[in-house]
Amino acid sequence: MRLFLRDQLPLIGFYLLQLLLVPCVYWLSGEDRPMRIVLYGILLSTVVLIVFLTVRYFQLHQYYRVLQHPQRLVQEPFQSLGNAPVAEALQELMHELERNRQNEISQLRSHNEQQVVFMNRWVHQMKTPLSIIQLTLEDVEDTTAGSIQDELDKIRKGLEMVLHSSRLEQFEGDFRVELLSLPEVVRSSIAENRRLFIRRGITPDIRMDNDLQVYSDSKWLRFMFTQILTNAVNYSASKAGKKVVITAYMKEKRIVLDIQDQGIGISAEDIHRVFNPYFTGERGRQYHESTGMGLYLVREISSRLGNQIELFSKPDEGTLVRFSWMDRK
């Protein structure tokens, strides 16, 4: 109602101006008309104006109601706005905009799916030459073989990150929830990265009961653990006796998994941004291998799998990454 009255203010203003002009015209013309005739004319025109505004309001009340709450029009672009010409014109405009938007979304979705398919094929094609190089490297007895193996591992992990990043947008169609043994998934992730642990001289220290189980997807869970373990090893000082401690326990009806390293830690100004995409921070810039995507992907996957993730760290005191799941037994 308020918006309708504001929109009709010019009409009401011109009407009031007319009420002033009509008596002035009579006075200037010299006609001696009784005041009651002038007042009758004013009353009659006022009634006509009120009837017009009332009819106009009932024609356009839906139109003005929607304009007062534009989010409703965005959420329901095909709702009726009334049968007045201006309302029908706006409704047709919104229909056309919505059709264009849906077409653009469809094109973007199709383009994204093509990119994902291409990326998946490319990653799998790259794995073939990597496997051949790996087999060839096993027959090489040279001091450079270890360095080549290190670079192969980096390429392989990079390809896995690209693959999982491309699949993230289609996550709902690429996961399967099942009851998993948490110790088995952790040990599998450590086994996949055993060369990295050996090369850096870091020892994994597993402290958990074998009966701990969580509902999750094994593939995505291993990927998350691999990212955290890789960070824990890469950002640990290369000194003998350094460990990555993996601890699991029950806490207030939740299963908690802590991965604690003894590395360089994260500065206070960076700790609240480490989950942002492409953020490497001060410590990450010291290690040129950082891409800034690992923790971002871990957080996104965690939110989709329904587990919580927290990070605690202090410079030169190491970093603790904590996963937790509801105990659904």
VEXNUBA-489260 format. One record per residue: x, y, z of N, C-alpha, C in turn. Coordinates in steps of 0.02 Angstrom, whole numbers, padded with zeros to 5 digits, always signed. Each point is the difference from the previous one (the first is absolute). Example, Ala and Ser with C-alpha at 12.3 -4.5 7.8 and 13.67 -1.06 7.14 Angstrom:
// residues 2
+00660-00284+00390-00045+00059+00000+00045+00060+00000;-00018+00053-00036+00042+00059+00003-00039+00055+00037;
***
This chain:
// residues 329
+00042-00060+00000-00042+00060+00000+00043+00063+00000;+00053-00001+00040+00043+00058+00006+00035+00015-00067;+00024-00053-00033+00033+00010-00064-00049+00024-00053;-00062-00025+00003-00052+00022-00047-00013+00075+00008;-00008+00023+00062-00013+00071+00013+00058+00043-00023;+00061-00024+00013+00059+00038-00022+00001+00006-00077;-00021-00053-00034+00000+00000-00072-00054+00047-00028;-00054+00010+00038-00056+00042-00022+00007+00073+00023;+00054+00016+00034+00009+00068+00025-00002+00053-00056;+00031-00011-00058-00006+00051-00054-00072+00012-00020;-00040-00054-00007-00071+00008-00019-00037+00040+00054;+00011-00017+00062-00034+00035+00055+00022+00073+00002;+00064+00012-00013+00025+00068-00001-00032+00042-00055;-00004-00027-00060-00033+00036-00055-00074+00011+00014;-00032-00049+00034-00071+00008+00017-00009+00059+00049;+00043+00004+00050-00006+00056+00048+00013+00066-00035;+00047+00000-00047+00012+00062-00038-00061+00020-00040;-00035-00051-00027-00061+00013-00038-00054+00030+00045;-00005-00024+00062-00050+00027+00046+00012+00074+00013;+00062+00021-00001+00015+00071+00010-00013+00042-00062;+00012-00032-00059-00007+00037-00062-00073+00013-00019;-00044-00048+00012-00070+00007-00021-00034+00061+00033;+00004+00008+00066-00029+00061+00030+00032+00063-00026;+00064-00002-00013+00035+00059-00026-00026+00019-00069;-00013-00052-00041-00027+00013-00068-00068+00034+00005;-00044-00026+00044-00065+00031+00010+00007+00073+00022;+00046+00011+00047+00008+00068+00027+00026+00048-00053;+00050-00024-00040+00028+00043-00052-00050+00013-00056;-00045-00048-00014-00049+00009-00054-00056+00048+00020;-00005+00015+00064-00051+00046+00023-00068-00032+00010;-00005-00065-00007-00064-00033+00010-00016-00004+00074;-00060+00014+00016-00022+00000+00070-00039-00064+00014;+00037-00054+00013-00031-00065+00013-00003-00011+00076;-00053-00030+00024-00004-00015+00072+00057-00047+00021;+00026+00010+00060+00056-00040+00025-00019-00074+00005;-00065-00013+00013-00019-00071+00008+00007-00038-00066;-00007+00035-00058+00009-00034-00064+00073-00018-00010;+00044+00047+00018+00072-00014-00005+00020-00058+00046;-00026+00003+00062+00016-00054+00047-00029-00067-00024;-00059+00003-00031-00029-00062-00027+00044-00030-00055;+00025+00045-00043+00045-00024-00053+00064-00030+00029;+00026+00033+00052+00061-00027+00032-00014-00068+00032;-00057-00006+00035-00019-00063+00032-00008-00055-00051;-00034+00016-00055-00012-00050-00052+00066-00025-00030;+00045+00047-00015+00064-00021-00029+00042-00039+00050;-00006+00018+00064+00037-00038+00052-00025-00071+00005;-00067-00009-00003-00029-00068+00001+00025-00040-00060;+00001+00031-00059+00023-00035-00060+00073-00021+00009;+00042+00045+00029+00070-00016+00011+00007-00059+00049;-00039+00001+00053+00005-00054+00050-00022-00066-00031;-00054+00001-00040-00022-00062-00033+00054-00025-00047;+00031+00046-00038+00053-00020-00046+00059-00031+00037;+00023+00032+00054+00056-00027+00039-00016-00067+00031;-00063-00007+00023-00020-00064+00030+00001-00056-00052;-00030+00012-00057+00000-00050-00053+00071-00015-00022;+00041+00052-00007+00070-00010-00021+00039-00040+00050;-00014+00013+00065+00037-00037+00052-00017-00074-00003;-00064-00017-00007-00019-00071-00002+00026-00034-00064;+00009+00039-00053+00030-00029-00060+00075-00014+00009;+00033+00042+00039+00073-00003+00003+00027-00018+00070;-00044-00019+00047+00025-00013+00067+00052-00056+00002;-00009-00053-00040+00048-00054-00003+00066+00024-00030;-00005+00043-00049+00059+00029-00033+00041+00040+00049;-00033+00044+00039+00036+00041+00048+00025-00041+00060;-00038-00050+00019+00021-00043+00056+00065-00036-00016;+00006-00024-00062+00060-00034-00021+00059+00049-00005;-00014+00061-00025+00053+00049-00006+00027+00021+00068;-00042-00003+00053+00023+00016+00067+00045-00055+00028;-00005-00061-00026+00042-00057+00021+00029-00033-00063;+00050+00031-00031+00025-00025-00064+00029-00070+00003;+00021-00023+00060+00027-00067+00004-00052-00053-00017;-00065+00016+00012-00053-00047-00018-00005-00007-00076;+00010+00055-00035-00003-00002-00073+00058-00039-00028;+00058+00005+00033+00058-00038-00022-00009-00074+00013;-00028-00016+00058-00010-00070+00019-00056-00033-00040;-00054+00039-00015-00057-00027-00037-00015+00045-00060;+00042-00002-00053-00008+00046-00056-00063-00011-00041;-00033-00058+00008-00059-00015-00040-00065+00012+00037;+00003+00033+00058-00062+00014+00036-00040+00056-00034;-00065-00001+00010-00044+00050-00031+00007+00067+00034;+00003+00054-00041+00006+00068+00025-00062+00041-00012;-00053-00031-00022-00061+00036-00015-00013+00005-00075;-00058+00030-00018-00019+00004-00070+00005+00070-00029;+00030+00046+00036+00011+00067-00027+00055-00003-00053;-00001+00044-00050+00051-00002-00053+00071+00004+00026;+00013+00046+00048+00069+00006+00025+00021-00063+00038;-00047-00031+00037+00016-00062+00036+00013-00057-00049;-00040-00005-00052+00010-00052-00050+00066+00009-00037;+00018+00064-00013+00063+00014-00034+00059-00020+00044;-00003+00016+00065+00053-00019+00047+00004-00076+00006;-00058-00032+00003-00001-00073+00006+00032-00033-00061;-00014+00026-00060+00030-00027-00060+00075+00012-00001;+00021+00058+00025+00072+00014+00005+00035-00049+00046;-00031-00014+00058+00029-00047+00048+00002-00070-00029;-00052-00019-00037+00000-00066-00032+00058-00006-00050;+00010+00053-00038+00054-00001-00050+00068-00002+00033;+00009+00039+00053+00063-00001+00037+00013-00068+00031;-00052-00031+00027+00008-00066+00031+00017-00052-00052;-00031+00003-00059+00017-00047-00053+00072+00009-00022;+00022+00062-00007+00070+00013-00018+00048-00026+00053;-00019+00010+00064+00042-00024+00054+00006-00076+00001;-00056-00033-00011+00001-00073-00001+00042-00025-00059;-00005+00034-00057+00042-00020-00057+00074+00009+00014;+00018+00055+00032+00070+00012+00017+00025-00051+00051;-00043-00016+00049+00020-00051+00049+00010-00067-00033;-00045-00018-00046+00006-00063-00036+00064-00003-00041;+00016+00056-00034+00062+00002-00040+00061-00004+00044;+00000+00036+00057+00057-00002+00046+00008-00070+00029;-00056-00032+00018+00003-00068+00028+00028-00049-00052;-00022+00007-00063+00025-00044-00053+00074+00012-00012;+00020+00063+00001+00071+00017-00010+00042-00028+00057;-00026+00006+00062+00036-00025+00058+00007-00076-00003;-00054-00034-00020+00003-00073-00005+00051-00021-00053;+00003+00036-00055+00050-00016-00052+00071+00010+00027;+00009+00053+00039+00066+00012+00029+00020-00055+00049;-00049-00022+00040+00013-00054+00048+00019-00064-00036;-00038-00016-00053+00015-00061-00039+00069+00005-00030;+00016+00057-00030+00066+00009-00030+00055-00006+00052;-00011+00032+00059+00051-00002+00052+00010-00071+00026;-00054-00037+00009+00006-00069+00023+00038-00043-00050;-00016+00008-00064+00035-00038-00052+00074+00019-00002;+00013+00065+00005+00070+00022-00003+00040-00027+00059;-00029+00001+00060+00035-00026+00059+00015-00074-00009;-00050-00038-00023+00011-00072-00009+00051-00014-00056;+00001+00042-00051+00051-00008-00052+00069+00014+00027;+00006+00049+00044+00065+00015+00030+00025-00054+00047;-00047-00038+00029+00020-00053+00046+00036-00057-00037;-00016-00010-00064+00033-00053-00037+00074+00012-00009;+00023+00058-00025+00072+00011-00004+00033+00001+00068;-00035+00023+00051+00029-00002+00068+00014-00071+00022;-00047-00045-00015+00010-00071+00018+00059-00030-00038;+00006+00018-00063+00057-00025-00040+00066+00026+00028;+00002+00064+00017+00061+00028+00030+00015-00034+00066;-00053-00013+00039+00010-00034+00064+00031-00069-00010;-00026-00039-00048+00028-00066-00014+00072+00004-00025;+00013+00049-00043+00068+00009-00026+00048+00019+00056;-00024+00041+00046+00042+00025+00054+00021-00056+00047;-00041-00052+00006+00017-00055+00045+00062-00038-00023;+00016+00005-00065+00060-00035-00026+00061+00045+00000;-00008+00062+00022+00056+00047-00001+00033+00001+00069;+00064-00013+00001+00038+00002+00062+00047+00060-00004;-00025+00056+00021+00038+00062-00007-00020+00046+00058;+00045+00045+00017-00015+00047+00054-00056+00048-00019;-00010+00009-00065-00053+00046-00021-00069-00033+00001;-00003-00067+00008-00064-00035-00001-00046+00024+00056;+00030+00014+00058-00041+00023+00056-00031+00068-00014;+00039+00045-00031-00027+00066-00017-00056-00005-00052;+00010-00043-00049-00052-00010-00050-00063-00028+00031;+00009-00047+00047-00057-00029+00035-00039+00053+00039;+00037+00046+00031-00032+00054+00038-00043+00043-00046;+00028+00016-00058-00038+00042-00047-00061-00037-00028;+00007-00065-00010-00057-00040-00022-00056+00001+00051;+00019-00006+00063-00051+00002+00053-00036+00068+00002;+00038+00054-00011-00030+00066-00001-00050+00007-00058;+00021-00025-00059-00045+00003-00058-00063-00041+00012;+00010-00059+00029-00058-00044+00012-00049+00033+00049;+00026+00030+00054-00043+00034+00048-00034+00061-00032;+00037+00035-00043-00030+00057-00034-00057-00021-00045;+00008-00056-00035-00053-00024-00044-00061-00022+00041;+00013-00030+00058-00056-00020+00043-00038+00061+00025;+00036+00054+00015-00033+00061+00023-00043+00030-00056;+00027+00001-00061-00037+00025-00057-00063-00042-00011;+00007-00065+00004-00056-00045-00011-00055+00011+00051;+00018+00003+00063-00050+00009+00052-00030+00070-00001;+00041+00049-00019-00027+00068-00005-00052+00005-00055;+00012-00033-00057-00048+00001-00055-00063-00038+00016;+00005-00050+00043-00059-00040+00018-00041+00031+00056;+00028+00051+00032-00034+00029+00058-00068+00028-00017;-00007+00030-00060-00064+00029-00019-00053-00053-00014;+00022-00061-00012-00048-00055-00011+00005-00051+00057;+00012+00026+00060+00013-00042+00057-00057-00048+00015;-00062+00025-00007-00058-00041+00019-00004-00065-00041;+00027+00002-00061-00003-00061-00041+00063-00041+00002;+00047+00019+00044+00065-00034+00000+00021-00021+00071;-00047-00016+00042+00020-00025+00066-00049-00054+00024;+00025-00041+00044-00040-00055+00027+00015-00005+00075;-00050+00011+00040+00009-00002+00072-00006-00072+00025;+00047-00021+00041+00000-00067+00029+00035+00002+00068;-00009-00052+00038+00031-00004+00066+00073-00022-00010;+00046+00044+00021+00071-00012-00012+00038-00007+00066;+00051-00041-00001+00045-00005+00056+00049+00058-00003;-00003+00045+00047+00043+00060-00001+00075-00018+00002;+00022-00047+00042+00071-00018-00001+00023-00026-00068;-00042-00039-00034+00019-00027-00065+00009+00055-00051;-00046+00049+00000+00006+00056-00048+00063+00041+00014;+00014+00011+00064+00060+00038+00018+00063-00037-00021;+00003-00064+00014+00060-00038-00018+00007-00004-00076;-00055-00005-00036+00003-00001-00073+00027+00066-00026;-00020+00056+00029+00024+00065-00021+00075+00007+00015;+00021-00025+00056+00072+00003+00017+00040-00044-00047;-00027-00059-00016+00036-00045-00046+00009+00032-00069;-00051+00037-00023+00005+00034-00064+00054+00052-00001;+00018+00026+00059+00049+00053+00005+00063-00022+00038;+00012-00065+00001+00057-00025+00040+00067+00026-00027;+00007+00007-00067+00063+00025-00027+00013+00072+00023;-00054+00039+00006+00008+00069+00024+00024+00001+00072;-00029-00043+00042+00021-00005+00069+00073-00021+00005;+00019-00050-00039+00069-00026+00002+00049+00053-00024;-00018+00034-00055+00046+00049-00029+00012+00058+00048;-00052+00022+00036+00008+00055+00047+00022-00022+00069;+00004-00064+00011+00022-00025+00065-00052+00011+00055;-00064+00001-00018-00054+00011+00047-00034-00067+00016;-00015-00011+00064-00031-00063+00021-00073+00011+00016;-00046-00039-00030-00071+00003+00020-00011-00038+00065;-00034+00031+00047-00014-00031+00064-00076-00006+00008;-00026-00061-00010-00073-00011+00000-00022-00023+00069;-00048+00036+00028-00026-00016+00067-00077-00001-00003;-00027-00057-00014-00073-00005-00004-00022-00072+00009;-00062-00008+00023-00030-00066+00007-00022-00026-00068;+00006-00064-00011-00017-00030-00064-00075-00004-00012;-00041+00012+00051-00072-00008-00009-00036+00066-00016;+00037+00054-00011-00032+00063-00017-00023-00001-00073;-00064+00017-00010-00029-00001-00067-00039+00065-00013;+00002+00022-00063-00036+00061-00019-00037-00013-00066;-00055+00036-00010-00035-00002-00063+00028+00054-00046;+00029-00021-00056+00029+00048-00046+00015-00035-00066;+00032+00036-00046+00021-00027-00064+00075-00012+00004;+00022-00061-00013+00070-00019+00010+00047+00039-00047;-00021+00010-00062+00043+00034-00048+00012+00072+00020;-00055+00037+00015+00008+00070+00019+00033+00007+00068;-00012-00047+00045+00031+00002+00066+00075-00009-00006;+00022-00048-00041+00072-00010-00010+00032+00061-00032;-00036+00031-00046+00028+00060-00032+00010+00055+00052;-00049+00011+00045+00008+00051+00052+00059-00016+00046;+00004-00063+00022+00055-00019+00044+00067+00008-00034;+00003-00016-00065+00063+00007-00037+00022+00073-00002;-00048+00046-00011+00017+00071-00002+00028+00023+00067;-00032-00021+00054+00023+00022+00067+00067-00032+00017;+00008-00065-00015+00063-00033+00014+00057+00029-00041;-00014+00015-00063+00052+00030-00043+00022+00068+00028;-00048+00041+00021+00018+00064+00031+00040-00011+00063;-00022-00049+00041+00035-00012+00064+00072-00019-00011;+00014-00040-00052+00068-00021-00014+00040+00056-00033;-00030+00033-00049+00036+00051-00038+00020+00060+00043;-00043+00016+00050+00014+00058+00042+00033-00018+00065;+00024-00062+00005+00039-00021+00059+00074+00010-00013;+00035+00021+00050+00072+00009-00006+00032-00069-00010;+00049-00003-00044+00033-00064-00016+00052-00017+00053;-00025-00022+00056+00044-00021+00055-00020-00070+00022;+00051-00038+00020-00013-00068+00022-00045+00000+00062;-00047-00046+00002-00044-00006+00058-00065+00038-00005;-00009+00039-00054-00062+00036-00009-00057-00049-00016;-00060+00015+00026-00057-00044-00009-00061+00038-00024;-00045-00038-00031-00068+00023-00012-00045-00047+00041;-00032+00028+00050-00039-00041+00047-00073+00001-00022;-00028-00060-00012-00070-00008-00020-00037-00034+00058;-00047+00037+00028-00036-00025+00059-00075+00002-00013;-00034-00053+00019-00074-00003-00006-00029-00020+00067;-00058+00031+00016-00031-00013+00065-00073+00023-00003;-00038-00019+00051-00070+00021+00007-00003+00061+00046;-00042+00048-00020-00009+00060+00041-00071+00026-00009;-00040-00006+00052-00068+00025+00001-00040-00025-00061;-00002-00065-00008-00038-00034-00053+00025+00017-00070;+00062+00022-00004+00031+00013-00065+00065-00038-00004;+00016-00024-00060+00064-00032-00013+00048+00054-00025;+00056+00007+00033+00048+00053-00014+00065-00030-00025;+00027+00029-00053+00065-00020-00027+00045+00061-00002;+00055-00003+00036+00049+00054+00001+00062-00020-00039;+00023+00045-00043+00063-00010-00036+00045+00058+00021;+00050-00016+00040+00044+00050+00030+00070-00007-00028;+00027+00054-00029+00069-00002-00023+00045+00041+00046;+00064-00003-00011+00050+00036+00039+00037+00048-00046;-00038+00033-00043+00029+00042-00052+00006+00073+00018;+00001+00042-00052+00014+00071+00009-00061+00039+00023;-00059-00030-00003-00060+00034+00023-00025+00053-00048;-00051+00036+00021-00033+00052-00041-00003+00063+00041;+00016+00056-00031-00001+00065+00035-00072+00019+00018;-00007+00041+00051-00066+00019+00025-00041+00037-00052;+00033+00042-00041-00037+00038-00049-00024-00042-00059;+00028-00061-00008-00018-00043-00056-00049-00055+00018;-00006-00015+00065-00036-00061+00020-00074+00002-00018;-00030+00060-00004-00071+00005-00016-00012+00001-00076;+00053-00003-00040-00008+00002-00072+00027-00062-00036;+00024-00048+00038+00033-00057-00031-00048-00043-00040;-00066+00005+00014-00049-00039-00037-00025+00036-00063;+00024+00061-00011-00019+00037-00060+00036-00028-00061;-00033-00002-00059+00033-00027-00059+00060+00043-00021;+00054-00034-00019+00061+00029-00026+00040+00041+00052;-00021-00004+00064+00037+00037+00051+00058-00044+00025;+00060+00026-00004+00059-00036+00022+00029+00027+00064;-00007+00065+00012+00023+00029+00062+00076+00007+00003;+00022+00027+00056+00072+00013+00009+00040-00065+00000;-00025-00050+00036+00037-00064+00003-00002-00036-00067;-00057+00004-00034-00006-00034-00064+00048+00028-00052;+00014+00066+00004+00046+00029-00048+00072-00022+00012;+00014-00023+00061+00067-00026+00013+00010-00068-00032;-00056-00036-00013+00002-00065-00032-00035+00007-00067;+00038+00003-00053-00026+00019-00066-00048-00053-00028;-00007-00058+00032-00045-00051-00025-00073+00014+00018;-00012+00048+00043-00068+00014+00023-00042+00030-00057;-00061-00027-00008-00046+00025-00051-00058+00040+00031;-00010-00007+00065-00056+00034+00033-00067-00032-00012;-00002-00060-00029-00063-00033-00016-00015-00060+00045;+00051-00027+00032-00009-00061+00039-00051+00007+00056;+00011+00049+00044-00045+00009+00057-00069+00024-00023;-00002+00039-00053-00065+00022-00027-00041-00060-00022;+00031-00047-00037-00036-00060-00022-00021-00042+00059;+00043-00005+00051-00016-00040+00059-00062+00029+00035;-00003+00066+00006-00058+00031+00032-00063-00011-00042;+00005+00007-00066-00059-00008-00042-00025-00073+00002;+00046-00047-00002-00019-00071+00003-00031-00016+00068;+00030+00028+00053-00027-00013+00067-00072+00024+00007;-00014+00059-00027-00068+00027+00005-00049-00044-00038;+00022-00031-00055-00044-00043-00038-00008-00068+00032;+00051-00024+00033-00004-00066+00033-00032+00004+00069;-00007+00061+00027-00035+00008+00063+00045-00005+00061;+00065-00002-00008+00044+00000+00058+00027+00071+00012;+00022+00013+00060+00028+00065+00018+00076-00002-00005;+00029+00058-00015+00073+00005-00001+00020+00065+00035;+00050-00005+00042+00028+00057+00036+00076+00000-00007;+00030+00059+00007+00072+00004-00006+00026+00046+00056;+00052-00024+00034+00033+00038+00054+00074+00000-00014;+00031+00058+00008+00071+00003-00016+00032+00062+00033;+00065-00007+00014+00041+00055+00023+00067-00004-00035;+00030+00056-00017+00065-00001-00034+00052-00039+00039;+00034-00044-00035+00055-00041+00027-00023-00050+00053;-00066-00010+00006-00025-00050+00048-00043-00053-00034;-00004+00001-00066-00037-00051-00035-00073+00019-00012;-00035-00045-00034-00070+00011-00019-00041-00061+00017;-00059+00011+00026-00047-00053+00015-00062+00008-00044;-00015-00051-00039-00061-00001-00040-00047-00052+00031;-00061+00021+00015-00047-00044+00035-00061-00013-00043;-00013-00064-00013-00061-00022-00033-00046-00029+00054;-00066+00008-00010-00047-00031+00047-00064-00020-00035;-00028-00056+00022-00062-00028-00028-00048-00016+00057;-00064+00004-00014-00049-00024+00047+00003-00075+00004;-00004-00027+00060-00002-00073+00009-00071-00023-00013;-00012-00034-00056-00068-00020-00020-00015-00073+00017;+00039-00029+00041-00014-00070+00019-00059-00004+00046;
***
